[in-house]
Amino acid sequence: MKNLAPFIVMIAILIAISVVIVVLTNYDLKKKILNKENIDDKMFIILNNLTGFSSEMLKWGIILLFGGIGLIVLEFLPYNENSPLPYGVMTVFVSLGFLTYYFLMKNQKK
């Protein structure tokens, strides 16, 4: 499990870099669209689609939160090195994160 930590850190760094790139490109695109003089209905649809990024951030925040909780739980569970228990615990916690996000979005749309 200790060899897994650098891998998780690298994945987190790559996700953070990709989030920053998406935020910067969305901002640049919105700025270019708003600087144009002719803004029609199609431009407003594009702008509304670009602002839907907050729910994406919420999704990954919830998933990473539950993944972190799963890692904390694994720290206190006794298991053998060859046991599949850590994979099962992490899968359960990450899926709980996805389900939490799904039910939050389902309730928000109502």
C-alpha positions as CSV (number, residue, x, y, z in Angstrom):
1,M,0.0,0.0,0.0
2,K,3.0,2.3,0.6
3,N,4.1,1.9,-3.0
4,L,0.6,3.1,-4.1
5,A,1.0,6.6,-2.5
6,P,3.4,8.1,-5.1
7,F,1.0,6.9,-7.8
8,I,-2.0,8.5,-6.2
9,V,0.0,11.8,-5.7
10,M,0.9,11.8,-9.4
11,I,-2.7,11.2,-10.4
12,A,-3.8,14.0,-8.2
13,I,-1.2,16.3,-9.7
14,L,-2.3,15.4,-13.2
15,I,-6.0,16.0,-12.3
16,A,-5.1,19.4,-10.8
17,I,-3.1,20.4,-13.9
18,S,-6.0,19.4,-16.2
19,V,-8.5,21.3,-14.1
20,V,-6.4,24.5,-14.3
21,I,-6.0,24.1,-18.0
22,V,-9.8,23.7,-18.5
23,V,-10.6,26.7,-16.3
24,L,-8.1,28.9,-18.1
25,T,-9.3,27.9,-21.6
26,N,-13.0,28.3,-20.6
27,Y,-12.2,31.8,-19.2
28,D,-10.3,32.7,-22.3
29,L,-13.1,31.5,-24.6
30,K,-15.8,33.3,-22.6
31,K,-13.7,36.5,-22.7
32,K,-13.3,36.3,-26.5
33,I,-17.0,35.6,-27.0
34,L,-18.1,38.5,-24.8
35,N,-15.7,40.9,-26.6
36,K,-17.4,40.3,-29.9
37,E,-20.1,42.9,-30.8
38,N,-22.6,40.5,-32.4
39,I,-23.9,38.2,-29.7
40,D,-26.8,36.1,-30.8
41,D,-28.7,33.3,-29.1
42,K,-26.2,30.6,-30.1
43,M,-23.5,32.4,-28.2
44,F,-25.6,32.5,-25.0
45,I,-26.1,28.7,-25.3
46,I,-22.3,28.2,-25.6
47,L,-21.7,30.5,-22.6
48,N,-24.3,28.6,-20.5
49,N,-22.6,25.3,-21.4
50,L,-19.2,26.7,-20.3
51,T,-20.5,27.7,-16.9
52,G,-21.6,24.2,-16.0
53,F,-18.1,23.5,-14.8
54,S,-19.0,24.0,-11.1
55,S,-21.0,20.7,-11.0
56,E,-17.9,18.9,-12.5
57,M,-15.8,20.4,-9.7
58,L,-18.4,19.2,-7.2
59,K,-18.3,15.7,-8.6
60,W,-14.5,15.3,-8.4
61,G,-14.5,16.9,-5.0
62,I,-17.0,14.4,-3.6
63,I,-15.2,11.5,-5.3
64,L,-11.8,12.5,-3.9
65,L,-13.3,13.1,-0.5
66,F,-14.8,9.6,-0.4
67,G,-11.5,8.2,-1.8
68,G,-9.6,9.9,1.0
69,I,-12.0,8.6,3.6
70,G,-11.4,5.1,2.1
71,L,-7.7,5.5,2.5
72,I,-8.1,6.6,6.1
73,V,-10.3,3.6,6.8
74,L,-7.7,1.3,5.3
75,E,-5.1,2.7,7.7
76,F,-7.1,1.3,10.6
77,L,-8.1,-2.1,9.1
78,P,-5.8,-5.0,9.6
79,Y,-5.3,-7.0,6.4
80,N,-2.7,-9.2,4.8
81,E,-0.5,-7.9,2.0
82,N,-1.9,-10.3,-0.5
83,S,-5.5,-9.6,0.5
84,P,-7.9,-8.0,-2.0
85,L,-9.5,-6.1,0.9
86,P,-7.9,-2.7,0.2
87,Y,-9.2,-2.8,-3.4
88,G,-12.7,-3.6,-2.3
89,V,-12.7,-0.9,0.4
90,M,-11.5,1.7,-2.1
91,T,-14.0,0.6,-4.7
92,V,-16.9,0.9,-2.2
93,F,-15.9,4.3,-1.0
94,V,-15.3,5.7,-4.5
95,S,-18.6,4.3,-5.6
96,L,-20.3,5.9,-2.6
97,G,-18.8,9.2,-3.8
98,F,-20.3,8.7,-7.3
99,L,-23.7,7.7,-5.8
100,T,-23.6,10.8,-3.5
101,Y,-22.9,13.0,-6.5
102,Y,-25.7,11.4,-8.5
103,F,-28.3,11.8,-5.8
104,L,-27.2,15.4,-5.2
105,M,-27.6,16.3,-8.9
106,K,-30.9,14.3,-9.1
107,N,-32.3,16.3,-6.2
108,Q,-31.0,19.6,-7.5
109,K,-32.7,19.2,-10.9
110,K,-36.1,18.6,-9.2
